[in-house]
């Protein structure tokens, strides 16, 4: 989402003022999301990062866009 605030450090990911621990492999995924400003469900995230992505969605990090 264009208004979302995302950040991370070596151990945590932050979304809109909320924080949670980074899972194994989470650093690279969060860095890629911040760089590209998008994430596709077709990317098939690793099981270790799925809960983090769900949390990020629930925290307002993503905007779900339909196919036009």
C-alpha angles and dihedrals in degrees: 000000000000094000096045119114113220130178139152142188132190093291110019144046120213125203122179092334095315123112139201136167117272114244123223106292092015097115095064093044095050091046090052092048091050092047096048097031090219142076128197121210086217087071090082100220120218115265090248092062102040095088090049091051091048089050090048090052092049090047093057100256094128137047114208110229123196125218111268 
